[in-house]
Amino acid sequence: MTELPDCVFGELPAALVDELLNRSADLSQHLLSDFQHLRQQYEQWRHLLTEAKLLGREADLAYPTIPTTCGIDGAYAVERLLASDLVAAAAVAVEGLTPPSETRYWPEPRHRAWIEAEVHDSDTGTILRALMIGFEMQLAHEAPHQVVLLDGSLTTPLIYFNQALNKCRETGHLKTTQYFLERIPAFLTTYHSILQAQRSDRCWISIPKYTTRREIGHHLNWSSAHDDRSVLSFVLAAGEYTQPVSLQQPDEPWHLNVEPSLRPIATEIIQALSTIQVVYYRPFQWLPALRLEMAQAIASNRHRLAEVLHGIRHQCGTPAVLEPYPLYMADRMVKHLAVAIPTLRQIAGQQMAESYQGDINDVFMGLHGYRTESGV
């Protein structure tokens, strides 16, 4: 057995460490069996893709000028303090590798942020998460780049918005809720525009890292043991992609719990989601297949589709990064939000201590943090 340094398991009890190590042997055999199954089915799955005319090659598309790109990602965090909660949400935009550079003016700041002290409420994170995704939609809509990459699925904003709207009546006392409700009309407008993608000079593409959807597997009757991305990461060769297929729809219809004045745009958003297309693309051999979700207006236009694939390919130039560069950098940046919250709490505590008229111990006791809840 491979020897591991003691620090790997920290302060776990020795008996628990032994049990974990013993079970890891069974785990490796299970994973090996899965890999062997994928290898054995390779030829059959590739044949089915070809027969169904779902296999495409980037080389067969037009070769457009390298488009400008950017990536958008967000994060939120809740620091549970003794006296209150310190909450924050942020989204950032990162430009892609150059060349080329974007010459059109993109005003600063290229981020959105919200930070506030709130009373204790278990649903604060739900509102914050929706606010975060709204910030992402706004940045993506404002970006002047030809290909704008979003982290996650195109269905994620609807899910997060709906969860938050369902909680707003119970959390109306939160300043974060009031801030979110003031901006939800603008969030929905930008989200709808992204889902339609009618502008020929803008392509918004969502790239979820993890998915269980099986549009292609269901169509070709593949085993349900593997999702599309895991199978296609073995089946697709470098430079290959799958032809656009319709996004798998939920068992229950999409729903957005908005007030009457916003119902028309909510209906249009739900209609647009029913037309979203999915493409899997493997730029290089060292990368897994990337799941690309896009508007029908992009997928049905071969020139726009070629521009998207070409732009993504030129942002995946190193085996050290398993996603397009601007998304990777945006993700790295926003993940530090949770790490920054204790520092912001310390700064606030020092400033409060300077002007607090009572016992200074009250300040530091009230700002004692128990845990940080975060998400991206």
DRENDO-1510 file (C-alpha; in Angstrom, 1 decimal, always signed):
<recs>
REC; n; res; u; v; w
REC; 1; MET; +0.0; +0.0; +0.0 .
REC; 2; THR; +1.2; +3.5; -0.8 .
REC; 3; GLU; +2.6; +5.2; +2.3 .
REC; 4; LEU; +0.9; +8.5; +3.1 .
REC; 5; PRO; +2.2; +11.3; +5.4 .
REC; 6; ASP; +0.5; +11.6; +8.7 .
REC; 7; CYS; -0.7; +15.1; +8.0 .
REC; 8; VAL; -3.0; +13.9; +5.2 .
REC; 9; PHE; -5.6; +12.7; +7.7 .
REC; 10; GLY; -5.1; +15.5; +10.3 .
REC; 11; GLU; -6.5; +14.5; +13.7 .
REC; 12; LEU; -8.8; +11.8; +12.6 .
REC; 13; PRO; -8.9; +8.8; +15.0 .
REC; 14; ALA; -6.4; +6.1; +14.0 .
REC; 15; ALA; -9.2; +3.4; +13.8 .
REC; 16; LEU; -11.2; +5.6; +11.4 .
REC; 17; VAL; -8.1; +6.2; +9.2 .
REC; 18; ASP; -7.5; +2.4; +9.0 .
REC; 19; GLU; -11.1; +1.8; +8.0 .
REC; 20; LEU; -11.0; +4.5; +5.3 .
REC; 21; LEU; -7.8; +3.0; +3.9 .
REC; 22; ASN; -9.2; -0.5; +3.9 .
REC; 23; ARG; -12.3; +0.7; +2.0 .
REC; 24; SER; -10.3; +2.6; -0.5 .
REC; 25; ALA; -9.2; -0.7; -2.1 .
REC; 26; ASP; -12.8; -1.6; -2.8 .
REC; 27; LEU; -13.4; +1.9; -4.1 .
REC; 28; SER; -10.5; +1.7; -6.6 .
REC; 29; GLN; -11.9; -1.6; -7.9 .
REC; 30; HIS; -15.3; -0.1; -8.5 .
REC; 31; LEU; -13.8; +2.9; -10.3 .
REC; 32; LEU; -11.6; +0.6; -12.4 .
REC; 33; SER; -14.7; -1.4; -13.4 .
REC; 34; ASP; -16.4; +1.8; -14.6 .
REC; 35; PHE; -13.4; +2.8; -16.6 .
REC; 36; GLN; -13.2; -0.6; -18.3 .
REC; 37; HIS; -16.9; -0.4; -19.2 .
REC; 38; LEU; -16.4; +3.0; -20.8 .
REC; 39; ARG; -13.4; +1.7; -22.8 .
REC; 40; GLN; -15.3; -1.4; -24.0 .
REC; 41; GLN; -18.3; +0.6; -25.2 .
REC; 42; TYR; -16.2; +3.2; -27.0 .
REC; 43; GLU; -16.6; +1.9; -30.6 .
REC; 44; GLN; -20.3; +1.2; -30.1 .
REC; 45; TRP; -21.1; +4.7; -28.7 .
REC; 46; ARG; -19.0; +6.4; -31.4 .
REC; 47; HIS; -20.8; +4.4; -34.1 .
REC; 48; LEU; -24.2; +5.4; -32.6 .
REC; 49; LEU; -23.2; +9.0; -32.6 .
REC; 50; THR; -22.1; +8.8; -36.3 .
REC; 51; GLU; -25.3; +7.0; -37.4 .
REC; 52; ALA; -27.5; +9.5; -35.7 .
REC; 53; LYS; -25.5; +12.3; -37.4 .
REC; 54; LEU; -24.7; +13.9; -34.1 .
REC; 55; LEU; -20.9; +13.9; -34.5 .
REC; 56; GLY; -19.3; +17.0; -35.9 .
REC; 57; ARG; -15.8; +18.2; -36.5 .
REC; 58; GLU; -14.7; +21.8; -35.9 .
REC; 59; ALA; -12.6; +21.6; -39.0 .
REC; 60; ASP; -15.7; +21.2; -41.1 .
REC; 61; LEU; -17.1; +24.6; -39.9 .
REC; 62; ALA; -16.0; +28.0; -41.1 .
REC; 63; TYR; -12.8; +29.4; -39.7 .
REC; 64; PRO; -13.8; +32.8; -38.3 .
REC; 65; THR; -11.5; +35.5; -36.8 .
REC; 66; ILE; -10.6; +34.7; -33.2 .
REC; 67; PRO; -13.4; +36.3; -31.2 .
REC; 68; THR; -12.9; +38.3; -28.0 .
REC; 69; THR; -14.1; +36.5; -24.9 .
REC; 70; CYS; -14.7; +37.1; -21.2 .
REC; 71; GLY; -15.9; +34.9; -18.3 .
REC; 72; ILE; -18.4; +35.7; -15.6 .
REC; 73; ASP; -18.6; +34.0; -12.2 .
REC; 74; GLY; -20.0; +34.9; -8.7 .
REC; 75; ALA; -20.0; +33.9; -5.1 .
REC; 76; TYR; -21.8; +34.6; -1.9 .
REC; 77; ALA; -21.0; +34.2; +1.8 .
REC; 78; VAL; -22.7; +34.4; +5.2 .
REC; 79; GLU; -20.6; +34.8; +8.3 .
REC; 80; ARG; -22.7; +33.8; +11.3 .
REC; 81; LEU; -21.8; +36.1; +14.2 .
REC; 82; LEU; -23.0; +36.1; +17.8 .
REC; 83; ALA; -25.0; +39.3; +17.4 .
REC; 84; SER; -25.9; +39.3; +13.7 .
REC; 85; ASP; -24.9; +37.9; +10.3 .
REC; 86; LEU; -22.3; +39.5; +8.0 .
REC; 87; VAL; -23.4; +38.8; +4.4 .
REC; 88; ALA; -21.8; +39.4; +1.0 .
REC; 89; ALA; -22.4; +38.6; -2.7 .
REC; 90; ALA; -20.2; +39.4; -5.6 .
REC; 91; ALA; -19.7; +38.7; -9.3 .
REC; 92; VAL; -16.7; +39.4; -11.4 .
REC; 93; ALA; -15.9; +39.5; -15.1 .
REC; 94; VAL; -12.5; +38.5; -16.5 .
REC; 95; GLU; -11.4; +39.1; -20.1 .
REC; 96; GLY; -10.0; +36.2; -22.1 .
REC; 97; LEU; -6.4; +35.7; -23.3 .
REC; 98; THR; -5.1; +38.0; -25.9 .
REC; 99; PRO; -4.8; +38.4; -28.7 .
REC; 100; PRO; -7.3; +39.6; -29.6 .
REC; 101; SER; -8.2; +42.5; -27.3 .
REC; 102; GLU; -11.5; +44.1; -27.1 .
REC; 103; THR; -11.3; +47.7; -28.4 .
REC; 104; ARG; -14.9; +48.7; -27.6 .
REC; 105; TYR; -15.3; +50.6; -24.3 .
REC; 106; TRP; -16.3; +48.6; -21.3 .
REC; 107; PRO; -16.9; +50.9; -18.4 .
REC; 108; GLU; -15.5; +50.2; -14.9 .
REC; 109; PRO; -16.2; +48.6; -12.5 .
REC; 110; ARG; -16.4; +45.1; -14.1 .
REC; 111; HIS; -17.8; +43.6; -11.0 .
REC; 112; ARG; -20.9; +43.8; -8.7 .
REC; 113; ALA; -20.9; +43.5; -5.0 .
REC; 114; TRP; -23.2; +43.7; -1.9 .
REC; 115; ILE; -22.2; +43.5; +1.7 .
REC; 116; GLU; -24.5; +44.1; +4.7 .
REC; 117; ALA; -25.1; +43.2; +8.3 .
REC; 118; GLU; -28.3; +41.3; +8.8 .
REC; 119; VAL; -30.3; +39.9; +11.7 .
REC; 120; HIS; -30.1; +36.1; +12.0 .
REC; 121; ASP; -32.2; +34.3; +9.4 .
REC; 122; SER; -31.6; +30.8; +8.0 .
REC; 123; ASP; -32.9; +31.9; +4.5 .
REC; 124; THR; -30.5; +34.8; +4.0 .
REC; 125; GLY; -28.3; +32.5; +1.8 .
REC; 126; THR; -31.1; +31.8; -0.5 .
REC; 127; ILE; -31.7; +35.5; -1.2 .
REC; 128; LEU; -27.9; +36.2; -1.5 .
REC; 129; ARG; -27.5; +33.4; -4.0 .
REC; 130; ALA; -30.2; +34.9; -6.3 .
REC; 131; LEU; -28.6; +38.3; -5.9 .
REC; 132; MET; -25.3; +36.8; -6.9 .
REC; 133; ILE; -26.7; +35.3; -10.1 .
REC; 134; GLY; -28.5; +38.5; -10.9 .
REC; 135; PHE; -25.2; +40.3; -10.7 .
REC; 136; GLU; -23.7; +37.7; -13.1 .
REC; 137; MET; -26.5; +38.3; -15.6 .
REC; 138; GLN; -26.0; +42.0; -15.6 .
REC; 139; LEU; -22.2; +41.8; -16.1 .
REC; 140; ALA; -22.7; +39.2; -18.9 .
REC; 141; HIS; -25.2; +41.5; -20.7 .
REC; 142; GLU; -23.0; +44.5; -20.4 .
REC; 143; ALA; -19.8; +42.8; -21.6 .
REC; 144; PRO; -18.9; +44.0; -25.1 .
REC; 145; HIS; -17.2; +40.7; -26.1 .
REC; 146; GLN; -18.3; +38.5; -28.9 .
REC; 147; VAL; -18.3; +35.3; -26.7 .
REC; 148; VAL; -19.3; +35.6; -23.1 .
REC; 149; LEU; -18.9; +32.5; -20.9 .
REC; 150; LEU; -21.0; +31.9; -17.9 .
REC; 151; ASP; -20.4; +29.4; -15.1 .
REC; 152; GLY; -23.2; +26.9; -14.5 .
REC; 153; SER; -26.4; +26.1; -16.5 .
REC; 154; LEU; -28.7; +28.5; -18.3 .
REC; 155; THR; -31.5; +27.1; -16.1 .
REC; 156; THR; -29.7; +28.0; -12.9 .
REC; 157; PRO; -30.8; +31.7; -12.7 .
REC; 158; LEU; -34.5; +30.7; -13.0 .
REC; 159; ILE; -34.1; +28.2; -10.2 .
REC; 160; TYR; -32.3; +30.6; -7.9 .
REC; 161; PHE; -34.6; +33.5; -8.7 .
REC; 162; ASN; -37.7; +31.4; -8.0 .
REC; 163; GLN; -36.3; +30.0; -4.7 .
REC; 164; ALA; -35.5; +33.5; -3.5 .
REC; 165; LEU; -38.9; +34.9; -4.6 .
REC; 166; ASN; -40.6; +32.2; -2.7 .
REC; 167; LYS; -38.7; +33.3; +0.4 .
REC; 168; CYS; -39.1; +37.0; +0.0 .
REC; 169; ARG; -42.4; +37.2; +2.0 .
REC; 170; GLU; -40.8; +35.5; +5.0 .
REC; 171; THR; -37.6; +37.6; +4.7 .
REC; 172; GLY; -39.0; +41.0; +4.0 .
REC; 173; HIS; -37.2; +42.4; +7.1 .
REC; 174; LEU; -33.8; +41.7; +5.5 .
REC; 175; LYS; -32.1; +44.6; +3.7 .
REC; 176; THR; -30.8; +42.1; +1.2 .
REC; 177; THR; -34.3; +41.0; +0.3 .
REC; 178; GLN; -35.4; +44.6; -0.3 .
REC; 179; TYR; -32.3; +45.2; -2.4 .
REC; 180; PHE; -33.0; +42.0; -4.4 .
REC; 181; LEU; -36.7; +42.9; -5.0 .
REC; 182; GLU; -35.7; +46.4; -6.3 .
REC; 183; ARG; -33.5; +44.8; -8.9 .
REC; 184; ILE; -35.4; +41.7; -9.9 .
REC; 185; PRO; -37.1; +43.4; -12.9 .
REC; 186; ALA; -33.7; +44.4; -14.3 .
REC; 187; PHE; -32.3; +40.9; -13.6 .
REC; 188; LEU; -35.2; +39.2; -15.5 .
REC; 189; THR; -34.8; +41.6; -18.4 .
REC; 190; THR; -31.1; +40.8; -18.9 .
REC; 191; TYR; -31.7; +37.1; -18.3 .
REC; 192; HIS; -34.4; +37.0; -21.0 .
REC; 193; SER; -32.0; +38.8; -23.4 .
REC; 194; ILE; -29.3; +36.3; -22.8 .
REC; 195; LEU; -31.6; +33.4; -23.4 .
REC; 196; GLN; -32.7; +34.8; -26.7 .
REC; 197; ALA; -29.3; +36.0; -27.9 .
REC; 198; GLN; -30.8; +37.9; -30.8 .
REC; 199; ARG; -27.7; +40.2; -31.3 .
REC; 200; SER; -25.4; +38.7; -34.0 .
REC; 201; ASP; -22.3; +40.2; -32.3 .
REC; 202; ARG; -22.9; +38.5; -28.9 .
REC; 203; CYS; -22.9; +34.9; -28.0 .
REC; 204; TRP; -23.7; +34.0; -24.3 .
REC; 205; ILE; -22.6; +30.4; -23.5 .
REC; 206; SER; -23.1; +28.6; -20.2 .
REC; 207; ILE; -20.6; +25.9; -19.2 .
REC; 208; PRO; -21.6; +23.9; -16.2 .
REC; 209; LYS; -18.8; +22.0; -14.6 .
REC; 210; TYR; -21.1; +19.2; -13.3 .
REC; 211; THR; -24.3; +17.9; -14.7 .
REC; 212; THR; -26.4; +14.8; -14.6 .
REC; 213; ARG; -28.4; +15.6; -17.7 .
REC; 214; ARG; -28.5; +12.9; -20.5 .
REC; 215; GLU; -30.0; +14.5; -23.6 .
REC; 216; ILE; -27.7; +12.5; -26.0 .
REC; 217; GLY; -27.7; +9.3; -23.8 .
REC; 218; HIS; -31.4; +9.3; -23.7 .
REC; 219; HIS; -31.7; +9.8; -27.4 .
REC; 220; LEU; -29.3; +7.0; -28.2 .
REC; 221; ASN; -30.4; +4.6; -25.4 .
REC; 222; TRP; -27.1; +4.7; -23.6 .
REC; 223; SER; -26.8; +3.2; -20.1 .
REC; 224; SER; -28.1; +5.5; -17.4 .
REC; 225; ALA; -25.1; +4.7; -15.3 .
REC; 226; HIS; -23.1; +7.5; -17.0 .
REC; 227; ASP; -24.1; +11.1; -17.8 .
REC; 228; ASP; -23.4; +12.6; -21.2 .
REC; 229; ARG; -20.3; +14.5; -20.2 .
REC; 230; SER; -18.5; +11.5; -18.8 .
REC; 231; VAL; -19.2; +9.3; -21.8 .
REC; 232; LEU; -18.4; +12.0; -24.4 .
REC; 233; SER; -15.1; +12.8; -22.7 .
REC; 234; PHE; -14.0; +9.3; -23.7 .
REC; 235; VAL; -15.8; +9.2; -27.1 .
REC; 236; LEU; -15.0; +12.6; -28.7 .
REC; 237; ALA; -11.6; +13.2; -30.2 .
REC; 238; ALA; -9.9; +16.5; -30.1 .
REC; 239; GLY; -11.7; +19.1; -32.2 .
REC; 240; GLU; -14.9; +17.2; -32.3 .
REC; 241; TYR; -18.4; +18.3; -31.1 .
REC; 242; THR; -21.9; +17.0; -31.0 .
REC; 243; GLN; -24.6; +18.6; -33.1 .
REC; 244; PRO; -27.0; +20.8; -31.1 .
REC; 245; VAL; -29.8; +19.0; -29.2 .
REC; 246; SER; -32.6; +20.4; -27.1 .
REC; 247; LEU; -32.1; +20.9; -23.4 .
REC; 248; GLN; -33.6; +18.2; -21.3 .
REC; 249; GLN; -36.8; +19.6; -19.8 .
REC; 250; PRO; -37.9; +19.0; -16.1 .
REC; 251; ASP; -40.7; +16.6; -15.2 .
REC; 252; GLU; -42.7; +19.6; -13.8 .
REC; 253; PRO; -43.0; +22.8; -15.9 .
REC; 254; TRP; -40.7; +25.7; -15.2 .
REC; 255; HIS; -42.2; +28.2; -12.8 .
REC; 256; LEU; -41.3; +31.7; -11.7 .
REC; 257; ASN; -43.2; +33.1; -8.8 .
REC; 258; VAL; -43.3; +36.8; -9.7 .
REC; 259; GLU; -45.8; +39.6; -9.1 .
REC; 260; PRO; -48.4; +40.3; -11.8 .
REC; 261; SER; -46.5; +43.1; -13.5 .
REC; 262; LEU; -43.6; +40.7; -14.2 .
REC; 263; ARG; -45.6; +37.7; -15.4 .
REC; 264; PRO; -45.3; +38.6; -19.1 .
REC; 265; ILE; -41.5; +38.5; -19.0 .
REC; 266; ALA; -41.5; +35.4; -16.8 .
REC; 267; THR; -43.6; +33.7; -19.4 .
REC; 268; GLU; -41.2; +34.7; -22.2 .
REC; 269; ILE; -38.2; +33.4; -20.1 .
REC; 270; ILE; -39.9; +30.0; -19.6 .
REC; 271; GLN; -40.7; +29.8; -23.3 .
REC; 272; ALA; -37.0; +30.7; -24.2 .
REC; 273; LEU; -35.8; +27.9; -21.8 .
REC; 274; SER; -37.7; +25.4; -23.8 .
REC; 275; THR; -35.6; +26.2; -26.9 .
REC; 276; ILE; -32.2; +26.1; -25.3 .
REC; 277; GLN; -29.7; +23.9; -27.2 .
REC; 278; VAL; -26.8; +21.8; -25.9 .
REC; 279; VAL; -23.5; +21.1; -27.6 .
REC; 280; TYR; -20.6; +19.0; -26.2 .
REC; 281; TYR; -17.2; +20.1; -27.5 .
REC; 282; ARG; -13.7; +18.7; -26.8 .
REC; 283; PRO; -11.1; +21.3; -27.9 .
REC; 284; PHE; -8.0; +19.3; -27.0 .
REC; 285; GLN; -7.1; +15.7; -26.1 .
REC; 286; TRP; -6.1; +16.7; -22.6 .
REC; 287; LEU; -9.5; +18.3; -21.8 .
REC; 288; PRO; -12.8; +16.6; -20.9 .
REC; 289; ALA; -15.8; +17.3; -23.1 .
REC; 290; LEU; -17.2; +20.7; -22.3 .
REC; 291; ARG; -21.0; +21.1; -22.0 .
REC; 292; LEU; -22.1; +24.2; -23.8 .
REC; 293; GLU; -25.6; +25.6; -23.3 .
REC; 294; MET; -26.7; +28.3; -25.7 .
REC; 295; ALA; -29.7; +30.0; -27.3 .
REC; 296; GLN; -31.3; +28.4; -30.4 .
REC; 297; ALA; -30.3; +31.6; -32.4 .
REC; 298; ILE; -26.7; +30.7; -31.8 .
REC; 299; ALA; -26.9; +26.9; -32.3 .
REC; 300; SER; -28.9; +27.1; -35.5 .
REC; 301; ASN; -26.4; +29.5; -37.1 .
REC; 302; ARG; -23.2; +27.6; -38.2 .
REC; 303; HIS; -21.2; +30.8; -38.4 .
REC; 304; ARG; -22.1; +31.8; -34.8 .
REC; 305; LEU; -21.5; +28.2; -33.6 .
REC; 306; ALA; -18.1; +28.2; -35.3 .
REC; 307; GLU; -17.2; +31.5; -33.6 .
REC; 308; VAL; -18.1; +30.0; -30.2 .
REC; 309; LEU; -16.1; +26.9; -30.7 .
REC; 310; HIS; -13.2; +28.8; -32.1 .
REC; 311; GLY; -13.2; +31.3; -29.2 .
REC; 312; ILE; -13.4; +28.5; -26.6 .
REC; 313; ARG; -10.6; +26.6; -28.2 .
REC; 314; HIS; -8.2; +29.6; -28.0 .
REC; 315; GLN; -9.0; +29.9; -24.3 .
REC; 316; CYS; -8.0; +26.3; -23.5 .
REC; 317; GLY; -4.4; +26.4; -24.3 .
REC; 318; THR; -2.8; +24.6; -21.3 .
REC; 319; PRO; -3.4; +21.2; -19.8 .
REC; 320; ALA; -3.1; +22.8; -16.3 .
REC; 321; VAL; -6.5; +24.4; -16.7 .
REC; 322; LEU; -9.5; +22.2; -17.4 .
REC; 323; GLU; -11.9; +25.0; -18.4 .
REC; 324; PRO; -11.6; +28.1; -20.5 .
REC; 325; TYR; -9.1; +30.6; -19.1 .
REC; 326; PRO; -11.5; +33.5; -18.3 .
REC; 327; LEU; -13.9; +31.2; -16.4 .
REC; 328; TYR; -11.0; +29.7; -14.5 .
REC; 329; MET; -9.7; +33.1; -13.4 .
REC; 330; ALA; -13.1; +34.4; -12.5 .
REC; 331; ASP; -13.8; +31.3; -10.4 .
REC; 332; ARG; -10.4; +31.7; -8.6 .
REC; 333; MET; -11.2; +35.3; -7.8 .
REC; 334; VAL; -14.7; +35.0; -6.4 .
REC; 335; LYS; -13.8; +31.9; -4.3 .
REC; 336; HIS; -11.8; +34.3; -2.1 .
REC; 337; LEU; -14.9; +36.1; -1.0 .
REC; 338; ALA; -15.5; +33.7; +1.9 .
REC; 339; VAL; -11.9; +34.0; +2.9 .
REC; 340; ALA; -12.2; +37.8; +2.9 .
REC; 341; ILE; -15.2; +38.0; +5.2 .
REC; 342; PRO; -13.3; +37.4; +8.5 .
REC; 343; THR; -11.0; +40.2; +7.5 .
REC; 344; LEU; -13.9; +42.6; +6.8 .
REC; 345; ARG; -15.3; +41.6; +10.2 .
REC; 346; GLN; -12.0; +42.5; +11.9 .
REC; 347; ILE; -11.9; +45.9; +10.2 .
REC; 348; ALA; -15.4; +46.6; +11.2 .
REC; 349; GLY; -14.6; +45.6; +14.8 .
REC; 350; GLN; -11.6; +47.9; +15.0 .
REC; 351; GLN; -13.6; +50.9; +13.7 .
REC; 352; MET; -16.4; +50.1; +16.1 .
REC; 353; ALA; -14.0; +49.8; +19.0 .
REC; 354; GLU; -12.7; +53.4; +18.4 .
REC; 355; SER; -16.1; +55.0; +18.9 .
REC; 356; TYR; -18.1; +52.5; +21.1 .
REC; 357; GLN; -19.0; +54.1; +24.5 .
REC; 358; GLY; -19.5; +50.9; +26.5 .
REC; 359; ASP; -17.3; +48.0; +27.4 .
REC; 360; ILE; -15.1; +47.3; +24.4 .
REC; 361; ASN; -15.4; +43.6; +25.2 .
REC; 362; ASP; -19.0; +43.8; +24.0 .
REC; 363; VAL; -17.8; +44.6; +20.5 .
REC; 364; PHE; -15.5; +41.7; +20.1 .
REC; 365; MET; -17.9; +39.3; +21.8 .
REC; 366; GLY; -20.8; +40.4; +19.5 .
REC; 367; LEU; -18.6; +40.0; +16.4 .
REC; 368; HIS; -17.4; +36.5; +17.3 .
REC; 369; GLY; -17.8; +34.3; +14.3 .
REC; 370; TYR; -19.0; +30.8; +14.5 .
REC; 371; ARG; -18.9; +29.6; +10.8 .
REC; 372; THR; -18.9; +30.9; +7.3 .
REC; 373; GLU; -21.5; +29.5; +4.8 .
REC; 374; SER; -20.6; +30.2; +1.2 .
REC; 375; GLY; -21.4; +29.2; -2.4 .
REC; 376; VAL; -20.5; +29.9; -6.0 .
</recs>
